[in-house]
Amino acid sequence: EVDTTDKQHDNDALPEFITYNLQSSEKKSFTFQIISPNRTFTLAAISELDLFKWLQFLSICVFGAVIKQGYVKKQEGATAVSKSWKKRYAVLNEYCQLKWYTDHRRNGYLGFIDVNTLSSISNGKTIASELGYILDLYTRYGNVWYVGCKDEKEREDWNSKLTDLLPQKKTYDK
């Protein structure tokens, strides 16, 4: 259900290729656009409520229903020389994808980890720096992803949400 009492709907929560207009006239009702590389689709809703329902649906289609999201530090690079930590906006969705973005608007998509490829997740080191509390994500292919959380509570929450989506966990819970 979309709350239309908030006239300042967070346009930042939408993908960069979906825009909307709350202006209404005789010729244009509540319009929104889906912008692709080769074409722009302009669609109209009958009411503001319908407009926000469409926007919510499109956002879920593009991003998947969000299970958890927030800023973390992600280790970049595979060698000792290239290992650096970058602040990333992480979004875990219902499609078992941990997606990486440059910021909370989700405009700068950087890639994802398929949670179905993870074999285990464990709490890593606690580092007395801005990296904080490390979470180790092990893949069945031998790779390890390192994610830094701001505090123990945040690390435990990411660990819990990711563990619940692990393929072997889903098998045992059914």
N, C-alpha and C positions, 0 to 999 in steps of 0.2 A: 504494500500500500504506500502510495506516495503522499507525503505531506505537502499540500500546496499553500499552506499558510506562510511558508518561507518564500517570499518573493525573490529573494536573492539566492536562487538555487545554485549550487556549487558547480559551475561550468567546468572547473578544473578537474572534477571527478570523471568527466567524459573523455573518451579518446580524442586525440587532436583532430581527427577527421570527422567528428560529429559536432555541429554547432546548432544553436537554436535561437529563436526570436520570440519574445513574449508580446511583441506588438501585435495588435489585431486591427484589421480594417475590413471594409466590405470585400475587397479583392483578396486579401491575405488573412488567413486565420493564424493560428499558432503554428509557425513553420519551423522545420528543422531540416538540416542538410546532411547528407552523407557524401563525403568527398573522397573520391578514388583518384588514382593517377590519371585516368582517361575520361572521367565523367563525374559530374556533380548531380546528385539526386536531391531535389527539393520536395519535401513532403509536408503535409499540413494535418494538424489535429483539430478536432472540433472544439475542444476546450483546453484550458490550461491543465486540468487534471489528466486528460488523455495525453497531452503533450509529455507530461512528466512520467506517465506510465510507459510511453514509447521509449523515452530516454533511458529509463531504468532498465527496460527489457534489452535495449541495444547494448547498454553498458555490460549487462550480464552476459550477453552473447559474445561480446568482444573479450572481456576479461574473465568470464566465469564468475560464479558466486565466490566472493572473497571469504576465506577462512581466517586468515590473519594477514596483517600488513604493518609495515613500519620500517624505520631506518635501522640499518645494521652496517657493520663494516665487513667487507668481503675481501678475502685475499686474492690478489690478481697475480698471474704469472706462475710458472711451474718450476723455475730454477731459483736457487738461492740468491742469485744476482737480481732477478726480476720480481722477486716477491715484494709486493707493496700492498698496503691496505687502502681500499677506496670506500668512501661512504656511498651506500646504495639504498634505494628504496625497494624493499622486498615485498612481493605480493604472493601469498600462497592461495591458490584457487582450488575449486572443486574438481578440476581436471587433473589434479596431482601435479601441478606445475608450480615451481618456485621461480617466479619471474623477477628479473632485475631491471630497475629503471634508474635514471639519473636523479629524479626527484619525485615528490608525492603527486604531481600532476600526471605522472605516467606517460609523459610525452617522449622522453628519450629511452626507448626500449633497448636493452643491452643483451638480452638472452634469457635462458631459463635452465633450470635443472629439472629433469623428469624424475619426480619422486619415485616412480615405479622402478627406476634403475638403482635406487639406494638399497644397500644391504643392511646397514645399521647406522645409528645416530648415537653419539655419545657426547657428554660434556667434556670439553677439552680443558686446556690450561686456563687459569685465571691470571691475566696479565695486568700488572699495576701500571696501566697507561690508558690512553683513550680507547684502546681496543676492547678493554673490559673482559667480559666472560666469553670464552670461545666455545663454539659448538662445532664438532667434527662430523661431517656428512660423508660416509663411506659408500662408494658405488660397488656394484658387483663386478665392475671392470678394473678395480684396483685403484681408482682415483679417489682422492680425498678433497673435499671442499671445506674451507675453514670460514666460519662466520662469527664475527664479533658482536656481542650484544652489550647494551649499556649497563645491565645489572643482572644479578642472579635470577630475579623473578622473570625478566624478559627472556633470558636463556631457557629457563624451565618451560615457559609458555611456548616458545618456538619448538623446543624439543618435543613437548607433548603433542602439539598440532601435527608436526611432521611424522612422529612415530605412529600416530593414529592412521596415517595414510600409507604407511609402508605395506607393500604387497603381502608379506607374510602375516602382518597384523590383521589385515582385512580378511585373510583366509581363516585365521584362528577365531576371530570375533563372530563369524557367521554361523 
